[in-house]
């Protein structure tokens, strides 16, 4: 039995969200590494150019205690 178009679309949306989250995590981790190796402004620019939201940038770069574990 084949999934309906609605079910297939919902499943694809979940996979797309997971993929986007994983990609964003890699970018944010790289931005944190830029901050550690150079400076905060370079990290801000790195993240902004990769379409990371200002709220995320502020949280991960200026409030490291609020980062998710492992970052």
NUDODO-704472 format. One line per 10 residues: number of its first residue (from 1); their letters; for each residue x, y, z of N, C-alpha, C, O, CB. Coordinates in nm, 3 decimals. Glycine has a CB too. Layout:
<pts>
NUM = A = X,Y,Z,X,Y,Z,X,Y,Z,X,Y,Z,X,Y,Z; ...
</pts>
This chain:
<pts>
1 = XXXXXXXXXX = 0.084,-0.118,0.000,0.000,0.000,0.000,0.089,0.124,0.000,0.184,0.134,0.077,-0.096,0.000,0.122; 0.057,0.216,-0.084,0.138,0.337,-0.099,0.082,0.449,-0.011,-0.039,0.458,0.011,0.141,0.382,-0.247; 0.174,0.535,0.040,0.131,0.649,0.121,0.057,0.750,0.035,0.084,0.765,-0.084,0.252,0.716,0.190; -0.037,0.819,0.099,-0.106,0.925,0.028,-0.010,1.041,0.007,0.091,1.050,0.077,-0.233,0.972,0.106; -0.039,1.132,-0.089,0.048,1.248,-0.111,0.066,1.333,0.014,0.173,1.389,0.036,-0.007,1.334,-0.222; -0.038,1.344,0.096,-0.029,1.424,0.218,0.069,1.360,0.316,0.152,1.429,0.375,-0.168,1.441,0.284; 0.059,1.228,0.334,0.150,1.158,0.425,0.294,1.166,0.375,0.385,1.189,0.454,0.107,1.011,0.440; 0.313,1.149,0.249,0.447,1.155,0.192,0.505,1.295,0.210,0.622,1.310,0.245,0.444,1.116,0.042; 0.426,1.396,0.187,0.471,1.533,0.203,0.508,1.561,0.348,0.609,1.626,0.374,0.364,1.632,0.155; 0.430,1.514,0.442,0.459,1.533,0.584,0.589,1.464,0.621,0.671,1.521,0.694,0.344,1.481,0.671
11 = XXXXXXXXXX = 0.610,1.343,0.573,0.733,1.269,0.603,0.853,1.341,0.542,0.958,1.351,0.606,0.724,1.125,0.550; 0.838,1.389,0.422,0.948,1.463,0.358,0.978,1.591,0.434,1.094,1.630,0.445,0.913,1.496,0.212; 0.876,1.657,0.485,0.896,1.780,0.563,0.975,1.752,0.689,1.063,1.830,0.725,0.761,1.844,0.599; 0.947,1.642,0.756,1.022,1.605,0.876,1.168,1.581,0.840,1.258,1.626,0.912,0.962,1.478,0.943; 1.193,1.511,0.731,1.331,1.485,0.689,1.402,1.615,0.650,1.519,1.634,0.682,1.334,1.387,0.571; 1.331,1.703,0.580,1.390,1.831,0.542,1.425,1.914,0.664,1.532,1.976,0.668,1.295,1.909,0.451; 1.337,1.916,0.765,1.366,1.989,0.889,1.488,1.932,0.959,1.573,2.007,1.006,1.245,1.986,0.983; 1.497,1.800,0.966,1.612,1.736,1.031,1.740,1.769,0.956,1.844,1.794,1.017,1.592,1.584,1.039; 1.733,1.768,0.824,1.851,1.799,0.743,1.893,1.944,0.763,2.012,1.974,0.778,1.822,1.773,0.593; 1.796,2.035,0.765,1.825,2.177,0.786,1.886,2.199,0.923,1.984,2.273,0.937,1.697,2.262,0.770
21 = XXXXXXXXXX = 1.829,2.135,1.025,1.883,2.147,1.160,2.027,2.097,1.167,2.112,2.159,1.231,1.796,2.071,1.260; 2.054,1.985,1.101,2.190,1.930,1.101,2.286,2.024,1.030,2.398,2.046,1.077,2.192,1.792,1.034; 2.244,2.079,0.918,2.328,2.173,0.845,2.353,2.299,0.927,2.465,2.350,0.931,2.264,2.210,0.710; 2.248,2.348,0.992,2.262,2.467,1.074,2.356,2.440,1.192,2.435,2.527,1.229,2.125,2.515,1.125; 2.347,2.322,1.251,2.435,2.286,1.362,2.582,2.289,1.318,2.668,2.339,1.391,2.399,2.147,1.417; 2.610,2.236,1.200,2.747,2.236,1.149,2.796,2.380,1.128,2.910,2.412,1.163,2.756,2.157,1.016; 2.711,2.465,1.072,2.748,2.605,1.049,2.772,2.677,1.181,2.871,2.749,1.195,2.637,2.678,0.970; 2.683,2.657,1.278,2.699,2.723,1.408,2.826,2.675,1.476,2.900,2.756,1.532,2.576,2.697,1.499; 2.853,2.545,1.473,2.976,2.494,1.533,3.099,2.555,1.466,3.197,2.587,1.534,2.981,2.342,1.522; 3.093,2.572,1.335,3.205,2.636,1.264,3.217,2.782,1.305,3.329,2.833,1.319,3.186,2.624,1.111
31 = XXXXXXXXXX = 3.105,2.850,1.325,3.108,2.989,1.371,3.171,3.002,1.508,3.246,3.097,1.534,2.969,3.047,1.373; 3.141,2.909,1.596,3.202,2.909,1.729,3.353,2.888,1.717,3.431,2.950,1.789,3.139,2.798,1.819; 3.394,2.801,1.627,3.537,2.778,1.604,3.604,2.904,1.549,3.717,2.935,1.586,3.558,2.660,1.506; 3.534,2.976,1.461,3.588,3.103,1.410,3.607,3.200,1.526,3.710,3.266,1.534,3.493,3.164,1.302; 3.510,3.209,1.613,3.521,3.297,1.729,3.641,3.259,1.815,3.716,3.346,1.860,3.392,3.293,1.813; 3.660,3.129,1.839,3.771,3.082,1.921,3.907,3.110,1.856,4.004,3.139,1.926,3.757,2.933,1.947; 3.913,3.102,1.725,4.042,3.118,1.657,4.072,3.260,1.614,4.189,3.296,1.596,4.046,3.029,1.537; 3.968,3.343,1.597,3.993,3.481,1.554,3.927,3.577,1.652,3.988,3.616,1.752,3.940,3.506,1.411; 3.804,3.616,1.623,3.734,3.708,1.713,3.583,3.700,1.690,3.537,3.636,1.596,3.783,3.853,1.692; 3.510,3.764,1.778,3.364,3.756,1.774,3.306,3.819,1.648,3.214,3.763,1.589,3.304,3.823,1.896
41 = XXXXXXXXXX = 3.359,3.932,1.606,3.303,3.998,1.486,3.320,3.912,1.361,3.231,3.908,1.276,3.370,4.134,1.464; 3.432,3.843,1.350,3.451,3.752,1.236,3.349,3.639,1.240,3.296,3.599,1.137,3.594,3.695,1.235; 3.323,3.589,1.361,3.225,3.482,1.376,3.084,3.531,1.343,3.007,3.461,1.278,3.229,3.426,1.520; 3.052,3.653,1.386,2.920,3.711,1.354,2.904,3.720,1.203,2.801,3.679,1.149,2.904,3.852,1.418; 3.002,3.772,1.134,2.994,3.785,0.988,2.984,3.649,0.921,2.906,3.631,0.827,3.116,3.862,0.934; 3.063,3.554,0.968,3.058,3.418,0.914,2.915,3.363,0.922,2.863,3.310,0.825,3.156,3.326,0.989; 2.855,3.376,1.039,2.721,3.321,1.060,2.614,3.399,0.984,2.522,3.340,0.928,2.687,3.319,1.209; 2.626,3.531,0.982,2.527,3.613,0.908,2.527,3.578,0.760,2.421,3.569,0.699,2.557,3.763,0.926; 2.644,3.559,0.703,2.654,3.528,0.560,2.598,3.390,0.526,2.574,3.359,0.410,2.798,3.536,0.514; 2.578,3.310,0.628,2.522,3.176,0.608,2.378,3.167,0.657,2.325,3.058,0.682,2.608,3.072,0.679
51 = XXXXXXXXXX = 2.314,3.284,0.670,2.171,3.295,0.702,2.132,3.235,0.838,2.023,3.180,0.854,2.091,3.226,0.595; 2.222,3.246,0.934,2.187,3.208,1.071,2.119,3.329,1.135,2.165,3.442,1.120,2.316,3.163,1.154; 2.009,3.305,1.204,1.931,3.413,1.263,2.007,3.489,1.371,2.091,3.433,1.442,1.804,3.357,1.321; 1.976,3.618,1.381,2.043,3.705,1.478,2.027,3.653,1.621,2.121,3.663,1.701,1.989,3.847,1.468; 1.910,3.599,1.654,1.889,3.548,1.790,1.981,3.430,1.820,2.031,3.417,1.931,1.744,3.507,1.809; 2.003,3.343,1.722,2.092,3.229,1.740,2.237,3.277,1.751,2.311,3.231,1.837,2.078,3.128,1.622; 2.275,3.370,1.665,2.411,3.424,1.668,2.440,3.483,1.806,2.543,3.455,1.867,2.431,3.530,1.558; 2.349,3.566,1.852,2.369,3.630,1.983,2.381,3.525,2.093,2.469,3.535,2.179,2.253,3.727,2.014; 2.294,3.427,2.091,2.295,3.326,2.196,2.424,3.245,2.196,2.486,3.228,2.302,2.177,3.232,2.180; 2.466,3.196,2.081,2.582,3.106,2.080,2.715,3.178,2.096,2.810,3.121,2.149,2.585,3.028,1.952
61 = XXXXXXXXXX = 2.723,3.304,2.050,2.851,3.374,2.060,2.865,3.456,2.188,2.974,3.467,2.244,2.868,3.465,1.941; 2.755,3.514,2.235,2.765,3.604,2.350,2.719,3.540,2.481,2.746,3.592,2.589,2.683,3.727,2.325; 2.650,3.428,2.471,2.600,3.361,2.591,2.634,3.211,2.584,2.544,3.128,2.573,2.447,3.382,2.606; 2.763,3.177,2.591,2.803,3.037,2.573,2.738,2.941,2.672,2.724,2.823,2.642,2.951,3.026,2.583; 2.698,2.989,2.789,2.633,2.903,2.886,2.495,2.857,2.838,2.438,2.763,2.893,2.621,2.975,3.020; 2.441,2.925,2.737,2.310,2.890,2.682,2.318,2.801,2.559,2.216,2.766,2.501,2.233,3.014,2.648; 2.439,2.764,2.519,2.454,2.674,2.404,2.403,2.537,2.440,2.401,2.498,2.557,2.601,2.666,2.358; 2.364,2.464,2.339,2.328,2.324,2.361,2.453,2.249,2.399,2.563,2.287,2.359,2.261,2.260,2.235; 2.438,2.143,2.476,2.555,2.066,2.516,2.624,2.008,2.393,2.561,1.970,2.295,2.515,1.952,2.614; 2.756,2.003,2.402,2.835,1.953,2.290,2.888,2.060,2.199,2.969,2.031,2.111,2.754,1.859,2.211
71 = X = 2.845,2.185,2.219,2.894,2.295,2.134,2.998,2.374,2.207,3.052,2.471,2.152,2.779,2.387,2.091
</pts>
